[in-house]
Each structure stands twice: as structure tokens, then as C-alpha cells.
Amino acid sequence: MEASEATSRAGLELTTEAGVALLRLGGEAGPAVLDEPTAAAIVEACHRLGADPELRCAILTGSGSTFAAGADLEQIAASTVEQNLHYNRRLRDAMDAVAALPVPTIAALNGHAVGGGLELALTCTLRVASIEAKLGMPEVRLGIIPATGGVARLPRLVGRGTAARLLLTGDPVASTEALRIGLVDLAVPAADVLGEANRLAQRIATGAPLSVRALTAALRDDELLEIDEANARTESRLAELLGSADRVEGARAFLERRDPEFEGR
């Protein structure tokens, strides 16, 4: 991906091109440990992206054979209870910042996603994994629990029983099994992960921007609502879209049998 804009800070590199952002954790020094500086960099990058009206989709990936190395266990071991709770809150801030992005996000799991790395992947809308990757939350084997969103998000993705098995045993699963249980959406060779994620992002980027953002909000915010309330929110979003120029362009393009030229308004 040739970047039109690039910034790098604390184990995170951000590039953007044609409405698609790529956030890469880690770098030449190896996979990113989710320490406080990296968490702060993720929050800052998400704030920048969230304010970009041209943003259509965002991809989050790692370096080498690991998506993210998880939390800094050395820091955890050397810290007090209060210090660790502060650290956990900063990590949760980073997870929530990714989850709150107004456009679809794709976790391109170039390698293993374990512990905090998997919790980070769970914040994304979709997950494309290397067939060689393993995914899991081993915290129960370390005397702790996943506390940056994984306990809440995992059951919504794979169901309560499967989530309970993964959380209570701490056992990792191969990407093929992750695909079967719905933990990932695609499993491809490692060399194809980023390309497949980018193809998916580009396809999403061709949709009507306001519609994509409305669907992203609905998928993120309405899952646990009663059907009637969710339907009411959907109708409210539809009412806004019906008054948009892109709705007119979409209908006109369909009738004229051509590709629409959406402007996001």
C-alpha cells in the first residue's frame, strides 16, 4: 500500500490511502507489546481517524508472525494492584477507541493473536487470519482474567458455551477452528492476509459512505437491544439516509445501469 499519509509512534504506524487506513502494530524490532505508550498511540490514531470524513474503512495488523504480543507481563509482575488497574484501564481505552471508530474495521491477523492481542482483534468488525495463526486467551493460566473487553465481546461472537470453553481452559485454537466457530471470518495463507483484508476494505469503500457508517453503528450498538427498539433505531437511521444526495445517486445509478458516484452526503 503506497501511503498518502504516514505517521509512526510508540510501536504503531498509521498510513492512509484512498479512504482506507492501515494501522500496523510493531515494526522492525518485532511484534508490539501492548504497553501504555502503544495504547496511547492507538487512542491518538483512532481520534485522528474518527475525525476524518473521507475515511471509509480501517485495517489493523501486526508485524512478523504475531498480530500483537499482548500485555506487558513484566510490567504486570512488577506493579502494585492499583498500578495494574491503571494499566488495564489504559489498555481498555485503546480497545474502546478502536471499537468506537465510525467505519468498519478489519483485523488482519498476520500471526498469533493471544491474550490482549485477541481482545484487540475482537474490537474489529471483521477478522482475516493467517491459516498458521493461533488465537486464544490464556489469562486463566496466569492467575488473571481478560479485562479489556474480551470477556464481554467473545460470547457475542462465538456464543456463551464456546466462549466459556476458551476462557476457562485458556487453550488456543488454530485459525481453521476459529473460522468454524465464527471467531474469524476468513482464513488464508499468511502471505495473503493483508492483501485479502485490503481487498475487503476496498470493496466496503465502494458502498455509500453514510450507509456504511449507519450499518457500522447498528452492528456495534444495537446487538443487545430488544427487536422493537433495534428496529426503531434502524428506521431512524434510514430516515436520515433517505434525505441524502447519495440515496438519490444510488437509485439513479441503478436505473441507468452504471456504477454510483457516492460523495458521502
C-alpha positions in Angstrom: 0.0 0.0 0.0 1.5 3.3 -1.1 0.7 5.8 1.6 -0.6 9.2 1.1 0.0 10.0 4.7 2.1 8.2 7.3 2.8 8.7 11.0 4.7 6.5 13.5 4.6 6.5 17.2 5.3 4.0 20.0 5.2 0.8 18.1 2.3 1.9 15.8 2.5 3.1 12.2 -0.5 4.7 10.6 -0.9 5.1 6.8 -3.9 6.2 4.8 -4.7 5.9 1.1 -7.9 6.4 -0.8 -10.1 6.3 2.3 -8.6 3.2 3.8 -6.4 3.4 6.8 -3.7 0.8 7.8 -2.6 0.7 11.5 0.4 -1.6 11.9 1.5 -2.7 15.3 5.2 -3.3 16.0 7.9 -3.0 13.3 11.4 -4.0 12.6 12.1 -4.5 16.3 9.4 -7.2 16.4 5.7 -7.5 17.5 4.2 -4.8 19.5 3.7 -5.3 23.2 0.5 -3.6 24.3 2.2 -1.3 26.8 0.9 2.1 27.9 2.7 4.1 25.2 1.3 1.8 22.5 -2.1 2.0 24.0 -1.9 5.8 24.0 -0.7 5.8 20.3 -3.7 3.6 19.4 -6.1 6.1 21.1 -4.5 9.0 19.4 -4.6 7.4 15.9 -8.3 6.4 16.4 -9.1 10.0 17.3 -7.5 11.3 14.2 -9.2 8.7 12.0 -12.6 9.3 13.6 -12.4 12.9 12.7 -11.6 12.2 9.0 -14.8 12.5 6.9 -13.0 10.8 4.0 -12.3 7.6 6.0 -14.1 4.5 4.6 -12.5 1.6 6.4 -9.6 0.8 8.7 -7.3 -2.2 8.8 -5.4 -3.2 11.9 -2.4 -5.6 11.5 0.8 -6.6 13.2 4.4 -7.4 12.4 6.3 -10.6 11.7 4.5 -13.8 12.9 2.5 -12.1 15.6 -0.5 -9.8 15.4 0.2 -8.4 18.9 2.2 -9.7 21.8 -0.4 -8.9 24.3 0.0 -7.1 27.6 3.4 -6.3 29.2 3.7 -9.2 31.6 7.0 -7.9 33.1 5.2 -4.7 34.0 2.3 -6.6 35.5 4.6 -8.7 37.6 6.5 -5.6 39.0 3.4 -3.5 39.6 1.0 -3.0 42.5 -2.7 -3.8 42.3 -3.5 -0.1 41.7 -0.8 0.3 39.1 -2.0 -2.7 37.3 -5.6 -1.5 37.3 -4.4 1.8 35.9 -2.6 0.0 33.2 -5.6 -2.2 32.4 -7.8 0.9 32.1 -5.3 2.4 29.6 -5.4 -0.8 27.5 -9.2 -0.8 27.7 -9.2 2.8 26.5 -7.3 1.7 23.4 -9.7 -1.2 22.7 -12.7 1.0 23.1 -11.2 3.6 20.8 -10.9 1.0 18.0 -14.4 -0.3 18.7 -15.8 3.3 18.5 -14.5 4.1 15.1 -17.4 5.2 12.8 -16.3 3.0 9.9 -15.8 -0.8 9.6 -12.5 -2.2 10.9 -10.7 -5.3 9.8 -8.2 -7.1 11.9 -5.6 -8.6 9.6 -4.2 -11.4 11.8 -0.8 -11.9 10.2 0.1 -14.2 13.0 -0.8 -15.3 16.6 -3.4 -13.3 18.5 -3.2 -14.3 22.1 -4.4 -12.5 25.3 -4.6 -8.8 24.8 -3.8 -9.3 21.1 -7.0 -11.3 20.7 -9.0 -8.8 22.8 -7.8 -6.1 20.4 -8.9 -8.2 17.3 -12.3 -8.7 18.9 -12.9 -4.9 18.8 -12.9 -5.0 15.0 -15.9 -5.5 12.7 -14.2 -8.4 10.8 -11.2 -10.6 11.2 -9.0 -12.1 8.4 -6.5 -14.7 9.8 -3.4 -16.5 8.7 -4.0 -20.2 8.4 -0.9 -20.6 10.6 -2.2 -18.3 13.4 -3.3 -19.5 16.8 -5.9 -17.5 18.8 -6.6 -17.7 22.5 -7.0 -16.1 25.9 -4.6 -17.8 28.3 -5.1 -15.4 31.2 -6.7 -18.1 33.5 -3.3 -19.8 33.3 -1.6 -16.6 34.6 -3.9 -16.0 37.6 -5.7 -13.2 35.9 -8.7 -12.7 33.5 -9.1 -10.8 30.2 -10.3 -7.4 31.4 -10.0 -5.1 28.4 -13.3 -6.3 26.8 -12.7 -9.9 25.8 -15.0 -11.4 28.4 -17.9 -9.3 27.1 -17.1 -9.4 23.4 -16.2 -13.1 22.9 -19.6 -14.6 23.8 -21.3 -12.2 21.4 -19.2 -13.5 18.6 -19.0 -17.3 19.3 -21.8 -17.9 21.7 -21.7 -18.4 25.5 -20.7 -22.1 25.6 -17.8 -21.8 23.2 -16.6 -18.6 24.9 -16.7 -20.3 28.3 -14.6 -23.2 27.0 -12.0 -20.9 25.5 -11.9 -18.6 28.6 -11.9 -21.3 31.3 -9.4 -23.6 29.7 -7.1 -20.9 28.2 -6.5 -23.2 25.3 -5.6 -21.6 22.0 -7.4 -22.6 18.7 -6.0 -22.8 15.2 -7.3 -20.4 12.7 -9.3 -23.2 10.9 -11.1 -23.9 14.1 -11.5 -20.2 14.7 -13.2 -19.9 11.3 -15.5 -22.8 12.1 -16.7 -21.3 15.4 -17.0 -17.7 14.0 -14.1 -16.2 15.8 -12.6 -15.2 12.4 -14.3 -14.5 9.1 -11.7 -15.6 6.7 -8.6 -17.9 7.0 -6.0 -17.5 4.2 -2.2 -18.2 3.8 -0.1 -15.8 5.8 1.3 -14.1 2.7 -2.3 -13.2 1.6 -3.7 -11.9 4.9 -3.0 -8.2 4.3 -4.0 -8.4 0.6 -7.3 -10.1 1.4 -8.0 -7.6 4.1 -7.2 -4.7 1.7 -9.5 -6.2 -1.0 -12.3 -6.5 1.6 -11.7 -2.9 2.7 -11.7 -1.6 -0.9 -15.0 -3.4 -1.6 -16.5 -1.8 1.6 -15.2 1.6 0.4 -17.3 1.4 -2.7 -20.5 1.4 -0.7 -22.4 4.6 0.1 -20.3 6.1 2.9 -23.3 7.2 5.0 -24.9 3.8 4.7 -21.7 2.0 5.7 -21.4 4.2 8.8 -25.0 3.7 9.7 -24.6 -0.1 9.4 -21.4 0.1 11.4 -23.2 1.9 14.2 -26.1 -0.6 14.1 -23.8 -3.6 14.3 -21.8 -2.1 17.2 -24.6 -0.6 19.2 -27.9 -2.4 18.6 -27.0 -6.1 19.1 -28.3 -6.5 22.6 -31.4 -4.4 22.2 -34.9 -5.8 22.0 -36.0 -6.3 18.4 -38.6 -3.5 18.5 -36.1 -1.0 19.8 -33.4 -2.1 17.3 -35.9 -1.7 14.5 -36.9 1.7 15.7 -33.2 2.8 15.6 -32.8 1.3 12.2 -35.8 3.3 10.9 -34.4 6.5 12.4 -31.1 5.8 10.5 -33.0 5.1 7.3 -34.9 8.4 7.6 -31.6 10.2 7.6 -30.3 8.3 4.6 -33.5 8.8 2.6 -32.7 12.6 2.7 -29.2 12.2 1.4 -27.8 13.0 -2.0 -26.2 9.6 -2.1 -29.6 7.9 -1.9 -30.6 9.8 -5.0 -27.4 8.9 -6.8 -27.7 5.3 -5.8 -31.2 5.0 -7.3 -30.2 6.9 -10.4 -27.1 4.8 -11.0 -29.1 1.6 -10.6 -31.7 2.7 -13.1 -29.0 3.9 -15.5 -27.1 0.6 -15.1 -23.8 2.3 -14.1 -21.6 2.4 -11.0 -22.7 5.0 -8.5 -20.5 8.0 -7.6 -21.1 8.5 -3.9 -20.0 11.7 -2.1 -20.9 10.9 1.5 -23.6 13.5 1.7 
